[in-house]
């Protein structure tokens, strides 16, 4: 009888071993499937950024007032080391004490090539008064716009410019 009981215990030990092996292989298989799914779902790509040498300045600005609309005349200069493809001009038509936020109104220049040391002039129609101007340059890299957020410049307008 003792011999029979010992065989039963060995069979039981083998079935527990097989259960653990199956459980571990199932866990490894599921983790592999989840990893491959996440790898496909979250595609890795390089984040495109502007080079550090991108810089623009507001060379000149003025406002002219018409009968129905006002015009902001803006001249920017590329002071950086790289060509830029355009700019986004933000302008604030309501007074705000917060100097660090971008103005709410937006105007995007048509695609252009502005080489280093060159100027570009724009005329933007607006209503009211312009209190603050911000210029954000962008470049076209691999067919996509890359905004140079480190090169944003902001300028408060003065009363001599007829913007206020």
Secondary structure as a PSIPRED ss2 file (coil, helix, strand):
# PSIPRED VFORMAT (PSIPRED V4.0)

   1 X C   1.000  0.000  0.000
   2 X H   0.000  1.000  0.000
   3 X H   0.000  1.000  0.000
   4 X H   0.000  1.000  0.000
   5 X H   0.000  1.000  0.000
   6 X H   0.000  1.000  0.000
   7 X H   0.000  1.000  0.000
   8 X H   0.000  1.000  0.000
   9 X H   0.000  1.000  0.000
  10 X H   0.000  1.000  0.000
  11 X H   0.000  1.000  0.000
  12 X H   0.000  1.000  0.000
  13 X H   0.000  1.000  0.000
  14 X H   0.000  1.000  0.000
  15 X H   0.000  1.000  0.000
  16 X H   0.000  1.000  0.000
  17 X H   0.000  1.000  0.000
  18 X H   0.000  1.000  0.000
  19 X H   0.000  1.000  0.000
  20 X H   0.000  1.000  0.000
  21 X H   0.000  1.000  0.000
  22 X H   0.000  1.000  0.000
  23 X H   0.000  1.000  0.000
  24 X H   0.000  1.000  0.000
  25 X H   0.000  1.000  0.000
  26 X H   0.000  1.000  0.000
  27 X H   0.000  1.000  0.000
  28 X H   0.000  1.000  0.000
  29 X H   0.000  1.000  0.000
  30 X H   0.000  1.000  0.000
  31 X H   0.000  1.000  0.000
  32 X H   0.000  1.000  0.000
  33 X H   0.000  1.000  0.000
  34 X H   0.000  1.000  0.000
  35 X H   0.000  1.000  0.000
  36 X H   0.000  1.000  0.000
  37 X H   0.000  1.000  0.000
  38 X H   0.000  1.000  0.000
  39 X H   0.000  1.000  0.000
  40 X H   0.000  1.000  0.000
  41 X H   0.000  1.000  0.000
  42 X C   1.000  0.000  0.000
  43 X C   1.000  0.000  0.000
  44 X C   1.000  0.000  0.000
  45 X C   1.000  0.000  0.000
  46 X C   1.000  0.000  0.000
  47 X C   1.000  0.000  0.000
  48 X C   1.000  0.000  0.000
  49 X C   1.000  0.000  0.000
  50 X C   1.000  0.000  0.000
  51 X C   1.000  0.000  0.000
  52 X C   1.000  0.000  0.000
  53 X C   1.000  0.000  0.000
  54 X C   1.000  0.000  0.000
  55 X C   1.000  0.000  0.000
  56 X E   0.000  0.000  1.000
  57 X E   0.000  0.000  1.000
  58 X E   0.000  0.000  1.000
  59 X E   0.000  0.000  1.000
  60 X E   0.000  0.000  1.000
  61 X E   0.000  0.000  1.000
  62 X E   0.000  0.000  1.000
  63 X E   0.000  0.000  1.000
  64 X E   0.000  0.000  1.000
  65 X E   0.000  0.000  1.000
  66 X C   1.000  0.000  0.000
  67 X C   1.000  0.000  0.000
  68 X C   1.000  0.000  0.000
  69 X C   1.000  0.000  0.000
  70 X E   0.000  0.000  1.000
  71 X E   0.000  0.000  1.000
  72 X E   0.000  0.000  1.000
  73 X E   0.000  0.000  1.000
  74 X E   0.000  0.000  1.000
  75 X E   0.000  0.000  1.000
  76 X E   0.000  0.000  1.000
  77 X E   0.000  0.000  1.000
  78 X E   0.000  0.000  1.000
  79 X C   1.000  0.000  0.000
  80 X C   1.000  0.000  0.000
  81 X C   1.000  0.000  0.000
  82 X C   1.000  0.000  0.000
  83 X C   1.000  0.000  0.000
  84 X E   0.000  0.000  1.000
  85 X C   1.000  0.000  0.000
  86 X E   0.000  0.000  1.000
  87 X E   0.000  0.000  1.000
  88 X E   0.000  0.000  1.000
  89 X E   0.000  0.000  1.000
  90 X E   0.000  0.000  1.000
  91 X E   0.000  0.000  1.000
  92 X E   0.000  0.000  1.000
  93 X C   1.000  0.000  0.000
  94 X C   1.000  0.000  0.000
  95 X C   1.000  0.000  0.000
  96 X C   1.000  0.000  0.000
  97 X C   1.000  0.000  0.000
  98 X C   1.000  0.000  0.000
  99 X C   1.000  0.000  0.000
 100 X C   1.000  0.000  0.000
 101 X C   1.000  0.000  0.000
 102 X C   1.000  0.000  0.000
 103 X C   1.000  0.000  0.000
 104 X C   1.000  0.000  0.000
 105 X E   0.000  0.000  1.000
 106 X E   0.000  0.000  1.000
 107 X E   0.000  0.000  1.000
 108 X E   0.000  0.000  1.000
 109 X C   1.000  0.000  0.000
 110 X C   1.000  0.000  0.000
 111 X C   1.000  0.000  0.000
 112 X C   1.000  0.000  0.000
 113 X C   1.000  0.000  0.000
 114 X E   0.000  0.000  1.000
 115 X C   1.000  0.000  0.000
 116 X C   1.000  0.000  0.000
 117 X C   1.000  0.000  0.000
 118 X C   1.000  0.000  0.000
 119 X E   0.000  0.000  1.000
 120 X E   0.000  0.000  1.000
 121 X E   0.000  0.000  1.000
 122 X E   0.000  0.000  1.000
 123 X E   0.000  0.000  1.000
 124 X E   0.000  0.000  1.000
 125 X E   0.000  0.000  1.000
 126 X E   0.000  0.000  1.000
 127 X C   1.000  0.000  0.000
 128 X C   1.000  0.000  0.000
 129 X C   1.000  0.000  0.000
 130 X C   1.000  0.000  0.000
 131 X C   1.000  0.000  0.000
 132 X E   0.000  0.000  1.000
 133 X E   0.000  0.000  1.000
 134 X E   0.000  0.000  1.000
 135 X E   0.000  0.000  1.000
 136 X E   0.000  0.000  1.000
 137 X E   0.000  0.000  1.000
 138 X E   0.000  0.000  1.000
 139 X E   0.000  0.000  1.000
 140 X E   0.000  0.000  1.000
 141 X E   0.000  0.000  1.000
 142 X C   1.000  0.000  0.000
 143 X C   1.000  0.000  0.000
 144 X E   0.000  0.000  1.000
 145 X E   0.000  0.000  1.000
 146 X E   0.000  0.000  1.000
 147 X E   0.000  0.000  1.000
 148 X C   1.000  0.000  0.000
 149 X H   0.000  1.000  0.000
 150 X H   0.000  1.000  0.000
 151 X H   0.000  1.000  0.000
 152 X C   1.000  0.000  0.000
 153 X E   0.000  0.000  1.000
 154 X E   0.000  0.000  1.000
 155 X E   0.000  0.000  1.000
 156 X E   0.000  0.000  1.000
 157 X C   1.000  0.000  0.000
 158 X C   1.000  0.000  0.000
 159 X H   0.000  1.000  0.000
 160 X H   0.000  1.000  0.000
 161 X H   0.000  1.000  0.000
 162 X C   1.000  0.000  0.000
 163 X C   1.000  0.000  0.000
 164 X C   1.000  0.000  0.000
